[in-house]
């Protein structure tokens, strides 16, 4: 399970002209993307432009009992629809710093959305074998949207080798989308880091809400399992799901796939808690003086819930249910700084709302939040 970003940063000596290049991976060749950003900081009002191509992938599942058209045997059919949205965007940004730790940001953009739709059918035979059939589906024409946002940002955090170690970060943002679909977006991202000796206790709260959006509007959907988003809940990446998890819910569901469906909504809220310890580092910050491969160990608890206006969450603790309940995972991780070029995280997570799965091992090229 591999996903994440790798980036490069270029600047002149005074720091007035800055260029960022990044590439992201989230599975297959189709899921490769990247962006280029230029920022001019010659004056107090900073401005810049960004060009990007970002793929987003969602999975929708359904379960039912049918006669397999190939074998003629009664079977349990699990159909998995993979929807890819390719976001190609050109945007203009403005940043006005109030002081070193506080700033206003504005952004406006023009975006093209392209689509790809695949169907994967799994027929569970009476003898326990599984027959797999795949095909491409027709999908909609590209759409074009205009989006604008304004944000107030506070950042007084201090970054260690692989993640922030003290201070805090806050981002409050409002925006709107016009065009083929129309809705308003509210984002609140609060992060706090408390350092006690060599140990850092980190906590975060995040809400992303696309208000006024249609419940079936793919543009407004958020997914808790994205491996390169701040709403990521480890242990629920869509790559780790298999058909048996939906089969286990056949008698309790209405034809959907609850373990996946509950991760998708027009509104999400997440919470995270980590205890971070620098295993390898320097004499000043590290249990073992080995600065060539700085490594941080952490124990974590991730939680999140996704919902829509017509399908609110069910606020109860349940591990084996078809309801839209919050999902939680806990585990351990190791983050390593690879020669200052990238941060890679390897983790083991136990997702409580996936009783058929057990533990999940994953990796991502992401610094700690």
C-alpha atoms as one frame of an Amber mdcrd trajectory, in Angstrom:
protein
   0.000   0.000   0.000   2.109   2.885  -1.298   1.067   6.474  -1.724   2.308
   9.964  -1.059   4.220  12.905  -2.467   7.785  13.821  -3.311   8.755  17.413
  -3.999  11.571  19.800  -4.883  12.028  23.403  -3.853  14.104  26.047  -5.667
  14.784  29.651  -4.646  17.185  32.484  -5.292  19.463  33.581  -2.442  17.223
  36.431  -1.107  14.189  34.105  -1.235  12.207  36.482  -3.450  11.485  33.975
  -6.232  10.394  30.463  -5.258   9.506  27.414  -7.316   8.020  24.189  -5.943
   7.689  21.024  -7.997   5.957  17.932  -6.642   4.783  14.552  -7.868   2.328
  12.227  -6.175   1.625   8.520  -6.435  -1.566   6.864  -5.291  -1.544   3.424
  -6.881  -1.457   2.785 -10.636   0.045   4.745 -13.538  -3.296   6.521 -14.021
  -3.074   7.797 -10.450   0.151   9.731 -10.971  -0.048  13.505 -10.679   1.911
  16.593  -9.817   1.981  20.352  -9.550   4.248  23.340 -10.092   3.970  26.489
  -7.968   5.721  29.845  -8.337   5.629  32.450  -5.539   7.016  36.002  -5.693
   7.983  37.379  -2.252   9.797  40.518  -3.311   7.193  42.664  -1.493   4.995
  42.232   1.560   2.061  41.126  -0.578   3.179  37.805  -2.001   1.596  36.454
  -5.169   1.996  33.489  -7.435   0.538  30.940  -9.808   0.063  27.193  -9.735
  -0.440  24.565 -12.430  -1.454  21.071 -11.355  -2.831  17.716 -12.457  -4.213
  15.661  -9.549  -6.050  12.311  -9.873  -8.658  11.349  -7.261  -9.953   7.824
  -6.970 -13.099   6.604  -5.212 -14.578   3.129  -4.919 -18.282   2.295  -4.688
 -19.475  -1.230  -3.996 -22.703  -3.221  -4.049 -23.527  -6.783  -3.038 -26.298
  -9.113  -4.145 -27.200 -12.738  -4.905 -27.351 -13.668  -8.603 -26.883 -16.492
 -11.071 -23.398 -16.327 -12.562 -23.983 -15.918 -16.347 -20.780 -17.846 -17.116
 -20.954 -20.816 -14.723 -24.740 -20.873 -14.208 -24.200 -21.275 -10.468 -25.981
 -19.224  -7.754 -23.376 -16.778  -6.505 -22.847 -13.752  -4.339 -21.971 -10.832
  -6.624 -19.822  -7.984  -5.415 -19.585  -5.140  -7.933 -16.895  -2.535  -7.412
 -17.030   0.729  -9.368 -13.785   2.680  -9.495 -14.322   6.350 -10.297 -11.301
   8.457 -11.202 -11.539  12.225 -11.406  -8.607  14.005 -13.030  -8.328  17.574
 -11.803  -6.297  19.877 -14.069  -6.093  23.347 -12.590  -4.591  26.772 -13.101
  -4.809  29.080 -10.109  -3.650  32.465  -8.859  -2.806  33.009  -5.191  -2.167
  35.985  -2.941  -0.643  35.961   0.544  -0.576  38.911   2.934   1.445  38.272
   6.117   0.269  40.102   9.228   3.273  38.922  11.253   5.739  36.012  10.938
   3.214  33.472  12.254  -0.052  34.840  10.822  -1.269  35.537   7.306  -4.273
  35.892   5.006  -4.515  33.862   1.819  -6.763  34.259  -1.227  -7.026  32.028
  -4.240  -9.024  31.804  -7.452  -8.805  29.079 -10.067 -10.153  27.563 -13.256
 -10.436  23.796 -13.220 -11.101  21.070 -15.769 -12.370  17.720 -14.521 -11.973
  14.605 -16.654 -13.467  11.209 -15.783 -12.721   7.500 -15.996 -15.019   4.711
 -14.813 -14.174   1.001 -14.379 -16.277  -1.916 -13.168 -14.902  -4.958 -11.360
 -17.282  -7.852 -10.634 -16.464 -10.691  -8.247 -18.701 -13.782  -8.291 -18.331
 -15.858  -5.104 -19.137 -19.435  -6.165 -20.736 -22.087  -3.910 -17.396 -23.962
  -3.747 -15.664 -20.870  -2.347 -13.838 -19.840  -5.522 -14.119 -16.312  -6.932
 -14.529 -15.404 -10.611 -13.421 -11.890 -11.540 -14.716  -9.847 -14.517 -13.577
  -6.318 -15.409 -14.707  -3.751 -17.983 -14.573  -0.034 -18.770 -17.786   1.967
 -18.475 -19.005   5.027 -20.342 -18.769   8.172 -18.278 -19.601  11.868 -18.442
 -17.958  14.560 -20.526 -15.344  16.857 -18.943 -16.625  19.716 -16.771 -15.224
  23.165 -16.042 -15.532  25.039 -12.754 -14.446  28.285 -11.147 -13.413  28.145
  -7.506 -12.370  30.835  -5.020 -11.333  30.713  -1.361 -10.023  32.893   1.443
  -8.175  31.637   4.518  -6.702  32.855   7.789  -3.597  30.859   8.726  -1.598
  30.699  11.954   1.606  28.647  12.053   3.973  28.810  15.017   5.149  25.209
  14.822   8.746  23.996  14.840   9.534  21.107  12.519  11.819  18.274  13.602
  13.419  15.741  11.287  10.166  14.100  10.161   7.251  16.033  11.720   6.441
  19.105  13.856   7.680  18.758  17.423   6.232  21.819  19.195   3.934  24.783
  18.655   0.760  24.697  16.586  -0.925  25.259  13.243  -4.424  26.558  12.491
  -6.223  27.123   9.199  -9.748  28.551   8.842 -10.980  28.717   5.258 -14.186
  29.505   3.368 -14.736  29.174  -0.344 -17.222  28.701  -3.133 -17.585  26.722
  -6.345 -19.472  27.982  -9.405 -20.214  26.368 -12.737 -21.818  23.011 -13.423
 -22.191  22.558  -9.672 -22.516  25.141  -6.924 -21.741  24.850  -3.223 -19.819
  26.507  -0.420 -16.881  24.930   1.403 -15.794  25.402   5.014 -12.482  24.043
   6.288 -11.148  24.115   9.820  -7.771  22.496  10.546  -6.378  22.752  14.100
  -3.090  21.122  15.143  -1.177  21.381  18.421   2.181  19.963  19.504   3.431
  19.730  23.094   7.054  18.747  23.629   8.179  17.276  26.936  11.878  16.495
  26.811  12.432  14.234  23.807   8.735  13.280  23.535   6.120  15.175  21.525
   2.385  14.776  22.109   0.479  15.838  18.970  -3.242  16.361  18.431  -5.388
  17.563  15.542  -9.003  18.280  14.622 -10.158  18.700  11.024 -13.484  19.448
   9.352 -14.140  19.792   5.631 -17.739  20.543   4.691 -19.143  21.099   1.216
 -22.443  22.713   2.141 -25.208  23.104  -0.413 -23.824  20.297  -2.560 -25.945
  17.482  -3.901 -25.357  14.232  -2.009 -24.423  12.472  -5.274 -22.111  15.235
  -6.513 -18.727  13.590  -7.014 -16.953  16.961  -6.970 -18.078  17.580  -3.421
 -17.228  14.136  -2.065 -14.501  13.615   0.515 -12.927  10.248   1.324 -11.446
   9.399   4.707  -9.025   6.861   3.231  -6.986   9.127   0.951  -3.301   8.472
   1.670  -2.189  11.963   0.629  -4.861  14.099   2.275  -4.962  15.653   5.745
  -8.171  13.727   6.448  -6.335  10.402   6.210  -7.370   7.748   8.739  -4.731
   5.055   8.600  -5.961   1.506   8.052  -8.818   2.514   5.699  -6.993   3.051
   2.387  -9.145   1.802  -0.487  -6.263  -0.413  -1.676  -6.608  -2.558   1.431
 -10.289  -3.456   0.942 -11.355  -6.792  -0.512 -14.674  -8.358  -1.472 -14.969
 -10.555   1.619 -15.489  -7.501   3.796 -18.618  -6.639   1.836 -19.767 -10.268
   1.694 -19.777 -10.311   5.491 -22.385  -7.508   5.435 -24.697  -8.977   2.745
 -27.507  -9.881   5.126 -27.318  -6.571   7.013 -26.920  -4.036   4.194 -29.292
  -2.636   1.589 -27.093  -3.686  -1.349 -24.180  -1.319  -0.732 -20.820  -1.983
   0.833 -20.943  -0.395   4.315 -17.202  -0.624   5.102 -16.542   1.565   2.035
 -19.732   3.619   1.898 -19.277   5.004   5.396 -15.924   6.532   4.363 -17.438
   8.762   1.664 -19.473  11.931   2.174 -19.798  15.593   1.303 -18.632  16.391
   4.843 -15.918  14.791   6.940 -14.490  15.315  10.396 -11.340  13.677  11.739
  -9.312  13.652  14.915  -5.807  12.369  15.539  -3.523  11.795  18.497   0.144
  10.792  18.414   2.977  10.285  20.875   6.260  10.818  18.969   9.737   9.770
  20.075  12.915  10.506  18.040  14.769   7.177  17.987  17.661   8.218  15.715
  18.817  11.801  15.455  21.345  14.170  16.966  22.658  14.648  20.493  20.175
  17.496  20.994  17.165  15.625  19.548  17.359  11.857  19.413  17.642   8.924
  21.796  20.510   7.545  19.681  23.040   9.877  18.073  22.821   8.786  14.417
  22.070  11.830  12.226  22.482   9.981   8.909  18.979   8.456   9.007  16.776
  10.428  11.430  13.961   8.141  12.550  10.883   8.866  14.635   8.665   6.264
  16.299   5.062   7.018  17.198   1.959   5.458  18.656  -1.254   6.846  17.191
  -5.033   6.867  17.295  -6.896   8.083  14.181 -10.634   8.631  13.948 -13.065
  10.093  11.470 -16.617  10.243  10.205 -18.104  11.096   6.801 -21.697  12.075
   6.120 -24.083  13.937   3.826 -27.068  16.191   4.406 -29.490  13.296   3.775
 -27.398  10.596   5.445 -26.190  11.842   8.847 -23.773   9.827  10.990 -24.875
   7.446  13.714 -23.018   8.493  16.846 -22.343   5.150  18.478 -19.396   2.821
  18.938 -19.874  -0.261  16.773 -17.381  -2.488  14.989 -19.709  -4.829  13.069
 -22.590  -2.814  11.660 -23.954  -1.488   8.368 -24.618   1.961   9.886 -22.633
   5.130   9.057 -20.707   5.095  12.314 -17.362   6.810  13.045 -14.272   4.786
  12.120 -11.238   4.499  14.383  -7.815   2.914  14.081  -4.811   2.624  16.346
  -1.266   1.473  15.760   2.405   2.302  15.567   4.527   3.949  12.887   8.111
   4.780  11.992   9.026   7.872   9.976  12.452   8.213   8.371  14.083  11.239
   6.789  15.824   9.989   3.643  18.869  12.270   3.338  16.700  15.388   3.539
  14.976  14.545   0.231  11.800  12.840   1.486  10.088  11.492   4.573   8.756
   7.934   4.390   6.359   6.466   6.930   5.773   2.752   7.549   2.877   1.906
   9.836   0.816  -0.900  11.288  -2.804   0.028  11.989  -5.699  -1.900  13.475
  -8.990  -0.530  12.022 -11.751  -1.303  14.510 -14.596  -0.907  11.993 -13.143
  -3.626   9.733 -13.483  -6.777  11.870 -12.980  -9.052   8.849  -9.641  -7.454
   7.967  -7.542  -7.371  11.106  -4.308  -5.384  11.011  -3.138  -3.348   8.012
   0.466  -2.572   7.073   1.043   0.479   4.883   3.570   3.075   3.788   3.458
   6.632   2.489   5.858   9.381   1.472   4.470  11.963   3.854   5.888  13.961
   6.761   3.943  13.854  10.001   0.952  16.162  10.175
